[in-house]
């Protein structure tokens, strides 16, 4: 799967309510993917003989986006001010 496959069919609309905090989330994720940060973290966190269920670089990038938004992440972690 290519790194940005999740964004191929991405559509942005301007009619939502209460979504201002999400406005830059996709852009931050795309920047991490396009600069190679996500891939570099994945490579650095590999362990020989072990295949994780979720790509570790992707998880760290997503947690960083959650932290930037100062919202609870997938583990209930909140960003710091």
N, C-alpha and C positions, 0 to 999 in steps of 0.2 A: 504494500500500500504506500502511495506517495505521502510525504509529510503533510501536505495541505489538503488532502482528500476531503476532510471534514468541511472545508470552506467552498468546495466547488459549486454547490447549489445554494450558497448563502444569499439570502434576500433581506434587504434592509427597508423597513417601512417607518414612516414618521407619525403614525396615528396612535401609538400606544400611550398608556397612562401608567405612571409609577415605574418607568423603566429607565429613567435617567442614569441611575447608578450602573446600569449594564452597558451603557453606550460605548465605552472604550474597551470592553472586555475582549471582544473578538479581535480588535486591532492589536492589543497586547499579545494575544496568543499567536496571531499571524507574524508579528515582529519576531517573537521567539523562534518560530518555525523557520522563517525566511533568513534569519541571520545565522542559523545553524546552532543556536543555543540549545534547543530541545534535543537535537541529535547528539551534540557534544555531551550533554548531561547523561543521556542514555548510554553512550559509549563509556563514559567515566564510571558509571554505576553498575556496569555489567559484572556478573560473577560467573566464573567458569563452571560449567556443569549445572547451571541453574537457569531455568526460564521462568520469569515471573508472569503472573496472569496479566498484569498491566505494565506497560512500558514506564519505567521509573522516571525517565526524562520528561515524558508527557505529564505524569502525575505531579512532578515538581513544578513544571511550568503552569499547570492549572492551579496548583496551590498558591503560586506567586500571584496569579491573577486574582484569586479570591482574597488574598492578603491585601492586595492593592485596593480592592473595592471595600475593604474593612467589613466584610460580611462573613458569616460562618461558612467554612469550607465543608468538604465532604466528610471530614472527621469532627465537625463541630468547632474547629479552630477559628478563632477570630483574629483579624488583622490588628496590628498595633498602630496607635496614632503616631 
